[in-house]
């Protein structure tokens, strides 16, 4: 059985666009003699999908890739999401706070007592980026609020359950686009360092060349869907670019959202 999933930015408002892009990729794969599923799988769990030996195309995060998936999947590259002041194929997180949170308090002593929210401990954009940003500013916290997702982090900040959180910049852009009322309850305090964007992967043993070619061809064939998804192109980011990133300290005690 074959499998394809693009779960990371698959908001309900964008599912039709992801389906259109996948249809074009699937047709390109068929023309190259590569078997692929008719539809994207939206039911499979993240790690279940990433580890499936029939995975034709998936999208993971660089921290689980380098900590758990390296050697079991092949990196194809990454989409370019066209983030401002960011090189093609790279991304970052925004350090967000509730609207009205005093930015001056974040400098110096104020940050020491800030309540930190993260989406998941195995997230590059949620935990690793936050840990990297915090390290020169304060000791890592003894506990963090684990929200389960970037949008949930935005909600936790907006509702006053946390003071600071790292939110993937693409996700934040989508919140601004589709949920302006939620975005208005937040403010951007800073941006984290740029790192290679989410890896597109296929199961080990699959020839990456025709899959890369089908992705590039599909982006050109579906300009409207690609534009709606914020995609500017495809970058053949090497696996070494991900493996060279440092591993963050383990996430501290994680408190559930109340």
C-alpha positions as CSV (number, residue, x, y, z in Angstrom):
1,X,0.0,0.0,0.0
2,X,1.2,3.5,-0.8
3,X,0.6,6.6,1.3
4,X,0.8,10.4,0.9
5,X,0.1,13.0,3.6
6,X,0.8,16.7,3.8
7,X,-0.5,17.4,7.3
8,X,1.5,20.3,8.7
9,X,-0.4,23.3,7.3
10,X,-3.5,21.5,6.2
11,X,-6.1,23.8,7.6
12,X,-9.8,23.1,6.6
13,X,-9.7,26.3,4.4
14,X,-6.8,24.9,2.4
15,X,-7.7,21.2,2.0
16,X,-9.0,21.7,-1.5
17,X,-5.8,23.4,-2.5
18,X,-3.7,20.6,-1.0
19,X,-5.8,18.1,-2.8
20,X,-5.3,19.9,-6.1
21,X,-1.6,20.0,-5.6
22,X,-1.5,16.3,-4.7
23,X,-3.5,15.4,-7.7
24,X,-1.0,17.1,-10.0
25,X,1.9,15.4,-8.1
26,X,0.2,12.0,-8.4
27,X,-0.3,12.5,-12.1
28,X,3.3,13.4,-12.5
29,X,4.4,10.3,-10.6
30,X,2.1,8.1,-12.7
31,X,3.7,9.5,-15.9
32,X,7.0,8.5,-14.4
33,X,5.9,5.0,-13.5
34,X,5.7,5.6,-9.8
35,X,2.8,4.2,-7.9
36,X,1.0,6.6,-5.6
37,X,-2.3,6.8,-3.7
38,X,-5.3,8.5,-5.3
39,X,-5.8,10.8,-2.3
40,X,-3.9,12.4,0.6
41,X,-4.4,10.5,3.9
42,X,-5.8,12.8,6.6
43,X,-6.5,10.0,9.2
44,X,-3.0,8.6,9.6
45,X,-1.0,9.7,12.7
46,X,2.1,11.8,12.2
47,X,4.7,9.3,13.3
48,X,2.7,6.4,11.8
49,X,2.7,8.1,8.5
50,X,6.3,9.2,8.6
51,X,7.4,5.6,9.4
52,X,5.1,3.9,6.9
53,X,7.3,1.8,4.4
54,X,4.8,2.8,1.6
55,X,5.2,6.5,2.2
56,X,5.5,8.2,-1.2
57,X,5.4,11.8,0.0
58,X,5.2,13.1,3.5
59,X,6.0,16.3,5.4
60,X,7.7,16.2,8.7
61,X,9.5,18.6,11.1
62,X,13.3,18.8,11.3
63,X,13.6,17.9,15.0
64,X,11.7,14.5,14.7
65,X,13.6,13.9,11.5
66,X,17.0,14.2,13.0
67,X,16.1,12.6,16.4
68,X,14.0,9.7,15.2
69,X,13.6,9.4,11.4
70,X,17.1,9.9,9.9
71,X,18.1,6.7,8.2
72,X,14.6,5.4,7.8
73,X,13.3,8.0,5.3
74,X,14.8,10.0,2.4
75,X,14.7,13.8,2.4
76,X,13.4,15.1,-0.9
77,X,13.8,18.8,-0.1
78,X,11.3,21.4,1.2
79,X,8.7,23.8,-0.1
80,X,9.6,27.5,-0.2
81,X,6.9,29.4,1.7
82,X,8.3,32.9,0.7
83,X,8.6,34.2,4.2
84,X,9.9,37.8,4.3
85,X,13.6,38.3,5.1
86,X,14.1,34.6,4.9
87,X,16.1,32.7,2.3
88,X,14.2,30.3,0.0
89,X,13.5,27.0,1.7
90,X,14.0,28.4,5.2
91,X,11.6,29.4,7.9
92,X,11.5,30.6,11.5
93,X,9.1,31.0,14.4
94,X,7.6,34.2,15.8
95,X,7.9,34.7,19.5
96,X,4.4,35.8,20.3
97,X,2.8,37.2,23.4
98,X,-0.7,38.4,24.4
99,X,-1.6,41.7,22.9
100,X,-0.7,44.4,25.5
101,X,2.0,42.3,27.1
102,X,4.7,44.9,27.9
103,X,7.7,44.2,25.5
104,X,9.9,46.1,27.9
105,X,9.2,43.5,30.5
106,X,10.6,40.8,28.3
107,X,14.0,42.4,28.3
108,X,16.2,41.9,31.3
109,X,14.5,40.7,34.4
110,X,10.9,40.5,33.1
111,X,11.5,37.5,30.9
112,X,12.7,35.4,33.9
113,X,9.2,34.8,35.2
114,X,7.5,34.6,31.8
115,X,5.2,31.5,31.4
116,X,6.3,29.6,28.3
117,X,4.0,27.7,25.9
118,X,5.1,25.2,23.4
119,X,3.2,23.0,21.0
120,X,5.1,19.8,21.4
121,X,8.5,18.7,22.8
122,X,9.6,17.2,19.5
123,X,8.9,20.4,17.5
124,X,11.7,22.3,15.9
125,X,9.6,25.5,15.5
126,X,7.8,25.2,18.9
127,X,10.4,23.9,21.4
128,X,13.9,23.9,19.7
129,X,13.5,27.4,18.3
130,X,12.1,28.6,21.6
131,X,15.0,27.0,23.6
132,X,17.5,28.6,21.3
133,X,15.9,32.0,21.6
134,X,15.6,31.7,25.4
135,X,19.2,30.5,26.1
136,X,21.0,33.9,25.9
137,X,18.1,35.6,27.8
138,X,17.3,33.4,30.7
139,X,17.7,29.9,32.1
140,X,15.4,27.4,30.5
141,X,12.2,27.1,32.5
142,X,11.5,24.3,34.9
143,X,8.1,23.7,33.2
144,X,6.2,24.8,30.1
145,X,2.6,24.7,29.0
146,X,2.3,22.0,26.3
147,X,-0.6,23.0,24.1
148,X,-0.5,20.2,21.4
149,X,-0.3,22.5,18.4
150,X,0.7,25.9,17.2
151,X,-2.8,27.2,16.9
152,X,-3.5,26.0,20.4
153,X,-0.4,27.9,21.5
154,X,-1.9,31.1,20.0
155,X,-5.1,30.4,21.8
156,X,-3.3,29.8,25.1
157,X,-1.5,33.2,24.7
158,X,-4.7,35.0,23.7
159,X,-6.5,33.6,26.7
160,X,-3.8,34.6,29.2
161,X,-2.6,31.1,30.0
162,X,1.0,31.9,28.9
163,X,3.2,34.9,28.4
164,X,5.4,33.8,25.5
165,X,5.2,31.1,22.9
166,X,7.0,30.1,19.7
167,X,4.7,29.8,16.7
168,X,5.8,28.6,13.3
169,X,5.8,31.7,11.1
170,X,3.8,30.0,8.3
171,X,1.1,29.0,10.8
172,X,1.1,32.5,12.2
173,X,0.6,33.9,8.7
174,X,-2.3,31.5,8.3
175,X,-3.9,32.6,11.6
176,X,-3.6,36.3,10.4
177,X,-5.2,35.3,7.1
178,X,-8.1,33.1,8.4
179,X,-8.5,34.1,12.0
180,X,-7.8,37.9,12.2
181,X,-9.7,38.2,15.5
182,X,-7.3,35.7,17.1
183,X,-4.3,37.4,15.5
184,X,-5.4,40.7,16.9
185,X,-5.2,39.3,20.4
186,X,-1.5,38.6,19.9
187,X,1.7,40.5,19.3
188,X,5.0,39.5,17.8
189,X,7.8,40.2,20.2
190,X,10.7,38.7,18.2
191,X,11.6,36.2,15.5
192,X,13.8,33.1,16.0
193,X,16.8,32.1,13.9
194,X,16.1,30.8,10.4
195,X,16.4,27.1,9.8
196,X,15.6,24.8,6.9
197,X,11.9,24.5,6.5
198,X,9.8,21.4,7.0
199,X,11.4,18.4,5.2
200,X,9.4,16.6,2.5
201,X,10.2,13.0,2.8
202,X,9.7,9.6,1.2
203,X,10.3,6.1,2.6
204,X,13.9,4.8,2.4
205,X,14.4,2.8,-0.7
206,X,12.3,5.1,-3.0
207,X,14.1,6.9,-5.8
208,X,13.8,10.6,-4.9
209,X,14.5,11.9,-8.3
210,X,11.1,11.3,-10.0
211,X,9.3,12.5,-6.9
212,X,11.2,15.7,-6.8
213,X,10.5,16.2,-10.5
214,X,6.8,15.6,-10.0
215,X,6.6,18.1,-7.2
216,X,8.4,20.8,-9.3
217,X,6.1,20.1,-12.3
218,X,3.0,20.2,-10.1
219,X,3.8,23.5,-8.6
220,X,4.2,25.0,-12.1
221,X,0.9,23.3,-13.3
222,X,-1.1,24.5,-10.3
223,X,-0.2,28.2,-9.8
224,X,-3.5,29.1,-8.2
225,X,-3.4,26.3,-5.6
226,X,0.3,27.0,-5.0
227,X,-0.3,30.7,-4.5
228,X,-3.2,30.0,-2.1
229,X,-0.9,27.7,-0.1
230,X,1.8,30.3,0.0
231,X,4.2,28.2,-2.0
232,X,6.9,30.0,-4.0
233,X,8.6,26.8,-5.2
234,X,10.6,23.8,-4.2
235,X,14.1,23.7,-2.8
236,X,16.2,20.5,-2.9
237,X,17.4,21.0,0.7
238,X,20.1,18.4,1.5
239,X,19.6,16.1,4.4
240,X,22.9,17.4,5.9
241,X,21.3,20.8,6.4
242,X,18.8,19.3,8.8
243,X,21.3,16.9,10.5
244,X,23.7,19.8,11.2
245,X,21.2,21.6,13.4
246,X,22.0,21.2,17.1
247,X,19.7,19.1,19.3
248,X,17.9,21.2,21.9
249,X,17.9,20.4,25.6
250,X,15.0,18.1,26.5
251,X,11.8,19.9,27.2
252,X,11.2,20.4,30.9
253,X,8.1,19.3,32.8
254,X,5.1,19.8,30.5
255,X,1.9,21.2,32.0
256,X,-1.3,20.5,30.2
257,X,-3.6,23.2,29.0
258,X,-6.3,23.9,31.5
